C-alpha cells in the first residue's frame, strides 16, 4: 500500500540553522532516503521551495481566487514529502518516525486509496 508522508516544519527553524547544521541535516535526510530506497519503502521524496513561493488557489462562485502563500492555519508549513510503500499504517508510521525532520516538525502520514477502496 502507498502512503504519503507530508513533512511540516516552521521554516524559521530551518532559517536559524547554521550552514554546517543545515548541511548535516540535509546529509542525514539523503542518507535516510537511501536506507528507505534499499528497503523498497521509498517511491519518491522531495523538498519543496519555501512557502513564500507558494500560491493558494480557491474557486468560489465560479471565480478563481489566487493568494500568495500557503495560508495554512498553523505555524508549521508543508516543506516536503515522501511517497512510500508500506505494509500497513504501523509500518508507514515507523518509517515516518525516522525522518530526520520529524525531530523539528511533524510528519503527517496518509494512505493513498487504490481503486475500489472506500474513503
C-alpha positions as MATLAB code, in Angstrom:
seq = 'XXXXXXXXXXXXXXXXXXXXXXXXXXXXXXXXXXXXXXXXXXXXXXXXXXXXXXXXXXXXXXXXXXXXXXXXXXXXXXXXXXXXXXXXXXXXXXXXXXXXXXXXXXXXXXXXXXXXXXX';
ca = [
       0.000    0.000    0.000;
       1.206    3.530   -0.693;
       1.387    6.282    1.928;
       2.110    9.974    1.547;
       4.244   11.418    4.332;
       3.880   15.193    4.449;
       6.728   16.984    6.210;
       5.656   20.066    8.205;
       8.043   22.454    9.905;
       8.197   26.062   10.988;
      10.501   27.380    8.254;
      12.096   29.857   10.662;
      13.671   26.847   12.422;
      15.449   25.904    9.200;
      16.470   29.513    8.586;
      18.005   29.625   12.076;
      20.358   26.692   11.397;
      23.994   27.425   10.699;
      25.344   26.354    7.312;
      27.032   23.341    8.882;
      23.864   22.344   10.790;
      21.767   22.691    7.632;
      24.298   20.668    5.626;
      24.360   17.938    8.288;
      20.551   17.769    8.308;
      20.462   17.578    4.512;
      23.101   14.828    4.502;
      21.197   12.880    7.165;
      17.964   13.215    5.195;
      19.627   11.976    1.988;
      21.160    9.048    3.873;
      17.730    8.104    5.246;
      16.257    8.321    1.739;
      18.947    5.835    0.654;
      18.008    3.488    3.526;
      14.344    3.683    2.505;
      15.247    3.094   -1.158;
      17.264   -0.007   -0.243;
      14.379   -1.391    1.862;
      11.950   -0.763   -1.032;
       9.926    1.681    1.067;
      10.760    4.837   -0.884;
       8.970    5.716   -4.101;
       9.962    9.404   -4.147;
      10.959   12.092   -1.677;
      11.428   15.757   -2.327;
      11.801   19.049   -0.526;
       9.628   21.961   -1.584;
      10.639   25.558   -2.213;
       9.906   27.974    0.676;
       6.284   28.922    1.302;
       6.906   32.445    0.007;
       6.934   30.837   -3.464;
       3.535   29.157   -2.904;
       0.145   30.211   -4.208;
      -3.189   29.123   -2.769;
      -5.994   28.598   -5.276;
      -9.669   28.534   -4.387;
     -12.691   28.545   -6.664;
     -15.728   30.373   -5.260;
     -18.840   31.099   -7.268;
     -17.038   30.131  -10.459;
     -14.236   32.647   -9.792;
     -10.631   31.572   -9.370;
      -9.081   33.265   -6.343;
      -5.290   33.193   -6.109;
      -3.468   34.229   -2.949;
       0.268   34.427   -2.338;
       1.407   31.936    0.273;
       0.092   28.690    1.678;
      -2.294   30.210    4.250;
      -2.436   27.128    6.425;
      -3.858   27.611    9.901;
      -0.653   26.560   11.594;
       2.827   27.817   12.419;
       4.283   24.885   10.510;
       4.384   24.825    6.748;
       4.483   21.935    4.294;
       8.147   21.755    3.297;
       8.443   18.363    1.639;
       7.025   14.898    1.146;
       7.859   11.251    0.797;
       5.750    8.778   -1.140;
       6.412    5.356    0.312;
       5.357    1.723    0.111;
       4.490    0.225    3.472;
       2.834   -2.969    4.631;
       0.303   -1.062    6.744;
      -0.158    2.165    8.727;
       2.066    0.910   11.553;
       4.902    0.299    9.086;
       4.330    3.730    7.480;
       4.398    5.437   10.891;
       7.631    3.623   11.764;
       9.193    4.897    8.524;
       7.945    8.455    9.161;
       9.237    8.452   12.740;
      12.794    8.095   11.420;
      12.612   11.066    9.032;
      15.236   13.456   10.460;
      12.947   16.493   10.193;
      10.404   14.782   12.460;
      12.615   15.935   15.346;
      11.959   19.582   14.447;
       8.478   19.433   12.920;
       5.842   16.820   12.163;
       5.138   14.167    9.565;
       1.540   13.583    8.504;
       1.039   10.035    7.218;
      -1.910    9.467    4.907;
      -2.834    6.335    2.988;
      -3.381    6.663   -0.740;
      -6.510    4.801   -1.795;
      -6.340    2.224   -4.516;
      -9.197    1.871   -7.000;
     -12.124    0.197   -5.287;
     -11.176    1.377   -1.778;
     -13.821    3.152    0.232;
     -12.832    6.552    1.645;
];
